[in-house]
Amino acid sequence: MERMPRARWAAATAGAAAVALAMTGCAGGQQNAEDGEITLTVATFNDFGYTDELLQRYEKENPGVTVVHNRAATTNDARANFFQKLGAGSGLADVEAVEVDWMAELLQYSDMLADLSDDEVADRWLDWKTEAATDAEGRLIAYGTDIGPEAICYRGDLFAEAGLPTDREEVAALLEGDWDRYFEVGHQYVEATGKKWFDSAGATYQGMINQVEFAYENEDGEVIAAENDEVKEIFTRVLEESADLSAHLGQWSDDWFAALASGDYATMLCPGWMLGVISGNAPDVEGWDVANVFPGGGGNWGGSYLTVPAQGANVDEAKKLAAWLTAPEQQLEAFEAAGTFPSQVDTYEDAALVDSTNEYFNDAPVGQILIERAEAVTVAPFKGPQYFAINDLAQQALLRVEDGQQSIEESWDQFVSEVEALG
């Protein structure tokens, strides 16, 4: 789940964490439930779909274990906490959630995480999901939770006001094609209603950049973001379209959350986990729907993992909990609770997913839609150690233009300078 929010974080903090990681080893012993009552902490961010009832069931099935769930306010908060405490050798939860965008960086410190390799779960996930969490020595350092196949969420009531079709199959046909088509229909909508087409330049950019195989770095670690013409073209294009089509809402800001209910815009890019974000923040709105379509064919935005830090006192029990939470049965429950689309292959033929509908989204067959959206993904963008930092700089650059602080060219030039300063 790359998920909300993208609050700004200091590069100095990341640098300090990297130094600490380089200098610090592992610490900690381990306990087992058989030795007496133990508490396992699980640290996540946003909504992984781990309800109180789900965790209480684990406790019931595992006498002697109490599970405490801590949830960070933002992914950036979670990331800063994770790398600082990983380097310090203490302070992390027994089970720590990490975002896919951190994975390349995390693999550099894989010896500080428990090896989760186990024949019983060897074929549980999509191959690429497992490969991304396997280090150079073949150690599996994380269990996959969700992936983020993208569809388009839209306000059917606002489409009706603009004279556009509202049926999800007709909307899918209307938007079928490339990004030019998505923007073209957007201009039609704005002209008809005077309202905006999408929420933010940042979100739209993310959907576009995730279709580029090598956007910011090459496989050899060379940073290419500043001179990559494709990145600059996407950056420029989305901001040019944003001038007329965007509601100019910084994603994950208070105004952005409020606009999920207010009708300030008609569409947004929608990975599976976004469904829970929308319904949770606009519970009384009846117009939201989801169409089985995405500009350019397909895209994946985000996805997360569970890790077990080697520094913990309950490593063996934590591994059991992480394995249980990422089993197909529990991931299907998480999908029902929060729309987090499973990375477990067995779920794709399970009626619980295939036949899943979402009452909030006009009874949309979200299971089948997201399965087809996952199958439409043809590019897995390479995300090296600098991906998170570079993408955060890009998001800040987009926001500067949307906020009226800089022109497109001024903000791009600052982005280039900041990327070059990363070294």
C-alpha positions in Angstrom: 0.0 0.0 0.0 1.7 3.1 -0.9 -0.8 5.0 0.5 -1.4 8.2 2.0 0.0 10.5 3.2 3.1 12.0 1.6 4.0 14.5 4.3 7.4 16.1 3.8 10.4 14.7 5.7 13.8 16.0 6.2 16.7 14.6 4.1 18.9 15.1 7.1 16.8 12.6 9.0 17.2 10.0 6.3 21.0 10.7 6.2 21.3 10.3 9.9 19.3 7.1 9.8 21.6 5.7 7.1 24.7 6.5 9.2 23.2 4.8 12.2 22.3 1.8 10.1 25.9 1.5 8.9 27.3 1.6 12.4 24.9 -0.5 14.4 24.4 -4.2 14.6 21.5 -6.3 15.8 20.2 -6.8 19.3 17.7 -8.8 21.2 16.7 -12.3 22.2 13.4 -14.1 21.8 10.5 -15.4 23.8 7.8 -17.9 23.1 4.2 -18.0 24.2 4.8 -21.3 25.9 7.1 -19.5 28.3 4.2 -17.4 29.6 2.1 -14.4 28.6 3.8 -12.3 25.9 2.7 -9.1 24.0 3.3 -8.8 20.3 3.3 -5.3 18.8 2.3 -4.7 15.2 3.1 -1.3 13.6 1.3 -0.2 10.4 0.3 3.0 8.7 -3.1 4.1 7.4 -5.5 1.2 7.0 -4.2 -2.3 6.4 -7.6 -3.8 7.1 -6.5 -5.4 10.4 -9.6 -5.0 12.5 -9.8 -5.5 16.3 -11.9 -8.6 15.6 -9.2 -10.0 13.3 -6.4 -9.6 15.9 -8.6 -10.8 18.7 -9.2 -14.0 16.8 -5.4 -14.5 16.6 -5.2 -14.1 20.3 -7.9 -16.7 20.8 -6.2 -19.1 18.5 -2.9 -18.5 20.3 -3.3 -18.6 24.1 -0.7 -16.6 25.9 -0.4 -14.0 23.1 -1.7 -10.4 23.3 -1.5 -8.3 20.1 -1.2 -4.5 20.3 -1.7 -2.7 17.0 0.0 0.7 16.6 -0.7 2.8 13.5 1.4 5.7 12.3 -0.4 8.9 11.1 1.6 9.0 7.8 3.8 6.7 5.8 6.6 9.2 6.2 6.2 9.1 10.0 6.4 5.3 9.8 9.4 5.3 7.5 11.4 7.7 9.7 10.6 5.8 12.8 11.5 2.5 11.1 14.9 3.4 9.9 15.9 5.3 13.0 15.1 2.5 15.3 16.4 -0.2 13.0 19.7 1.6 13.1 19.5 2.1 16.9 19.1 -1.6 17.4 16.0 -1.3 19.6 12.5 0.2 19.8 10.8 -1.3 16.8 7.6 -3.3 17.0 7.7 -7.1 16.8 6.1 -6.9 13.3 6.7 -3.8 11.2 4.9 -2.8 8.1 6.9 -1.3 5.3 6.0 0.2 2.0 7.2 -1.1 -1.3 8.9 2.2 -2.1 11.3 1.6 0.8 12.2 -1.9 -0.2 15.3 -1.3 -2.3 16.7 0.8 0.5 15.7 -1.7 3.1 17.5 -4.6 1.3 20.8 -2.8 2.1 20.2 -3.7 5.8 18.5 -7.1 5.4 20.8 -8.6 8.0 18.9 -6.6 10.6 15.6 -8.4 9.7 14.6 -12.0 10.4 14.7 -14.4 7.5 11.1 -15.3 6.8 11.8 -18.0 4.2 9.6 -21.0 4.9 8.6 -23.9 2.6 5.0 -23.6 3.9 4.6 -20.1 2.3 7.0 -20.4 -0.6 4.3 -20.1 -3.3 1.9 -17.8 -1.4 2.5 -14.6 -3.4 2.9 -13.2 -6.9 6.4 -14.0 -8.0 7.4 -10.3 -8.4 6.1 -9.5 -5.0 8.4 -12.1 -3.4 11.3 -11.3 -5.6 11.2 -7.6 -4.5 11.6 -8.7 -0.8 14.4 -11.2 -1.4 18.0 -10.1 -0.7 21.2 -11.1 -2.5 21.7 -14.1 -0.2 18.2 -15.4 -1.0 16.7 -14.4 2.3 13.1 -13.4 2.3 12.9 -10.3 4.5 9.2 -9.5 4.2 5.9 -11.1 3.7 3.6 -9.4 1.1 0.3 -7.9 2.1 -1.4 -6.0 -0.7 -0.7 -4.6 -4.2 -2.3 -1.5 -5.8 -3.9 -2.3 -9.2 -5.5 0.9 -10.4 -9.0 1.7 -11.7 -10.8 5.0 -12.0 -13.2 6.1 -9.2 -15.8 8.7 -10.3 -18.8 10.6 -9.0 -21.8 9.3 -11.0 -24.0 12.1 -9.9 -21.4 14.7 -11.1 -21.1 12.9 -14.4 -24.9 13.1 -14.8 -24.7 16.9 -14.3 -22.2 17.1 -17.2 -24.3 14.9 -19.5 -21.7 12.1 -19.4 -22.7 8.5 -19.0 -23.0 7.2 -15.4 -23.1 3.4 -15.9 -19.7 2.0 -15.0 -19.3 0.0 -18.2 -20.2 3.0 -20.3 -17.7 5.1 -18.3 -15.0 2.5 -18.9 -15.7 2.7 -22.6 -15.7 6.5 -22.4 -12.3 6.6 -20.8 -10.7 3.8 -22.6 -7.4 4.8 -24.2 -4.3 6.8 -23.2 -3.8 9.8 -21.0 -4.8 12.1 -23.8 -8.2 10.6 -23.7 -8.5 11.0 -20.0 -7.6 14.6 -20.2 -9.8 15.2 -23.2 -12.9 14.0 -21.4 -11.8 16.0 -18.4 -11.9 19.2 -20.5 -15.4 18.3 -21.6 -16.5 17.9 -18.0 -15.0 21.2 -16.9 -16.6 23.0 -19.8 -20.0 21.6 -19.0 -19.9 22.1 -15.2 -17.3 24.6 -14.3 -16.0 22.1 -11.7 -12.7 20.2 -11.7 -11.9 16.8 -13.2 -9.4 15.3 -10.8 -8.1 15.9 -7.3 -4.4 16.8 -7.6 -1.5 16.9 -9.9 0.5 14.7 -7.5 -1.9 11.8 -7.6 -2.2 12.0 -11.4 1.6 12.2 -11.8 1.9 9.1 -9.6 -0.3 7.1 -11.9 1.7 8.2 -15.0 5.2 7.7 -13.5 4.3 4.3 -12.3 4.0 3.2 -16.0 7.6 4.1 -16.6 10.0 1.2 -16.1 13.1 3.2 -15.3 12.0 6.7 -14.2 14.5 7.7 -11.5 17.3 5.1 -11.4 18.9 2.5 -13.6 19.4 -1.1 -12.4 23.0 -0.3 -11.7 22.0 2.4 -9.2 22.7 5.4 -11.5 20.3 8.2 -10.7 18.8 9.4 -14.0 15.7 11.4 -12.8 17.2 14.8 -13.5 18.0 14.1 -17.1 15.2 11.7 -18.0 13.1 13.3 -20.7 10.2 11.0 -20.0 10.0 12.2 -16.4 10.2 15.9 -17.4 7.5 15.3 -20.0 5.1 13.7 -17.5 5.9 16.4 -14.9 5.2 19.2 -17.4 2.1 17.6 -19.0 0.3 16.9 -15.8 0.9 20.4 -14.5 -0.2 21.9 -17.8 -3.4 19.9 -17.6 -3.7 20.6 -13.9 -4.2 24.3 -14.6 -7.7 23.7 -15.8 -8.5 20.2 -14.6 -7.2 19.9 -11.1 -8.9 20.9 -7.9 -5.3 21.8 -6.7 -5.7 19.8 -3.5 -2.5 18.5 -1.9 -3.1 14.8 -1.6 -3.7 13.8 2.0 -4.2 17.4 3.2 -7.3 18.3 5.3 -8.8 20.0 2.2 -8.2 16.9 0.1 -10.0 14.6 2.6 -12.9 17.1 2.9 -13.2 17.2 -0.9 -13.9 13.4 -1.0 -17.4 14.4 0.1 -17.8 17.9 -1.3 -17.9 17.1 -5.0 -15.1 19.5 -5.9 -13.9 17.0 -8.5 -15.3 14.1 -10.5 -12.6 11.5 -10.8 -9.5 10.2 -9.1 -7.0 7.4 -9.7 -8.0 4.5 -7.6 -5.8 1.6 -6.5 -7.8 -0.9 -4.4 -6.7 0.6 -1.1 -8.1 4.0 -2.1 -11.7 2.5 -1.9 -11.5 2.4 1.9 -10.0 5.9 2.0 -13.0 7.3 0.0 -15.7 5.5 1.8 -14.1 6.1 5.2 -13.9 9.9 4.7 -17.1 10.5 2.7 -19.5 7.9 4.3 -22.7 9.8 3.5 -22.0 10.4 -0.2 -24.0 8.2 -2.5 -22.4 9.1 -5.9 -19.1 7.3 -5.9 -18.5 4.4 -8.3 -15.6 2.6 -9.8 -14.9 1.9 -13.5 -12.8 -1.0 -14.9 -10.4 1.2 -16.8 -7.1 3.0 -16.5 -5.3 5.4 -18.8 -2.6 3.7 -20.8 -3.9 0.2 -20.0 -2.9 -0.6 -16.4 -0.9 0.6 -13.4 0.0 -0.4 -9.9 0.3 2.2 -7.2 1.8 0.9 -4.0 1.6 -2.2 -1.9 3.2 -3.1 1.4 4.9 -5.9 3.4 5.3 -7.1 6.9 8.8 -7.5 8.4 10.1 -9.0 11.6 13.0 -6.9 13.0 15.8 -9.2 14.3 16.2 -6.9 17.3 12.9 -8.0 18.9 12.4 -10.2 22.0 9.7 -12.2 20.3 11.1 -13.0 16.9 9.7 -16.6 16.5 6.2 -15.6 17.7 6.4 -12.5 15.5 7.1 -14.6 12.5 4.1 -16.7 13.2 1.9 -13.7 13.5 3.3 -12.1 10.3 2.7 -15.4 8.4 -0.9 -15.6 9.7 -1.7 -12.0 8.9 -0.5 -12.5 5.3 -2.2 -15.8 4.7 -4.9 -15.7 2.0 -7.7 -16.0 4.5 -6.7 -13.0 6.5 -5.8 -11.0 3.4 -9.3 -11.6 2.1 -10.7 -10.2 5.3 -8.4 -7.2 5.0 -9.7 -6.6 1.5 -13.3 -6.7 2.7 -12.4 -4.2 5.5 -10.2 -1.7 3.6 -10.0 -2.6 -0.1 -6.4 -3.7 0.2 -6.1 -6.0 -2.8 -4.3 -9.2 -2.0 -0.9 -10.2 -3.4 -1.7 -13.9 -2.5 -2.3 -15.9 -5.7 -4.8 -18.3 -4.1 -7.2 -15.4 -3.5 -7.7 -14.7 -7.2 -9.8 -17.8 -7.6 -11.6 -17.5 -4.3 -15.2 -16.6 -4.5 -14.8 -14.3 -1.6 -12.7 -12.1 -3.9 -14.1 -12.9 -7.3 -17.7 -12.2 -6.2 -16.9 -9.3 -3.9 -19.0 -6.2 -4.3 -18.9 -2.9 -2.6 -22.2 -1.4 -1.5 -20.7 2.0 -1.0 -19.6 2.1 -4.7 -23.0 1.4 -6.0 -22.5 -2.3 -5.5 -19.6 -2.3 -7.9 -18.0 -5.8 -8.5 -14.8 -4.6 -7.0 -13.2 -8.0 -6.8 -13.5 -8.8 -10.5 -12.6 -5.2 -11.4 -9.4 -5.2 -9.5 -8.4 -8.7 -10.6 -8.7 -7.5 -14.2 -6.9 -4.3 -13.4 -4.1 -6.4 -11.9 -3.9 -8.5 -15.0 -3.6 -5.3 -17.1 -0.3 -4.3 -15.4 2.5 -4.8 -17.9 5.2 -2.6 -16.3 6.7 -3.1 -12.9 8.7 0.2 -12.4 12.2 -0.2 -11.0 12.5 1.3 -7.6 16.1 1.6 -6.4 17.4 2.9 -3.0 16.8 6.5 -3.9 13.3 6.1 -5.3 11.4 7.2 -2.2 13.5 10.4 -1.7 13.4 11.3 -5.4 9.6 10.7 -5.7 9.0 12.8 -2.6 11.0 15.7 -4.2 8.9 15.3 -7.3 5.7 15.5 -5.3 6.9 18.6 -3.5 7.8 20.2 -6.9 4.3 19.5 -8.2 2.8 21.0 -5.1 4.8 24.2 -5.4 3.2 24.8 -8.8 -0.3 23.8 -7.7 0.1 26.2 -4.8 1.1 29.0 -7.1 4.6 29.3 -5.5 6.5 28.7 -8.7 6.2 28.2 -12.4 6.5 24.8 -14.0 10.0 25.5 -15.2 11.1 27.1 -11.9 9.9 24.1 -9.9 11.5 21.6 -12.3 14.8 23.4 -12.0 14.6 23.2 -8.2 13.7 19.5 -8.5 16.8 18.9 -10.6 19.0 20.7 -8.2 17.6 18.8 -5.3 18.0 15.4 -7.0 21.6 16.3 -7.9 22.2 17.2 -4.2 21.2 13.7 -3.2 24.5 12.4 -4.6 
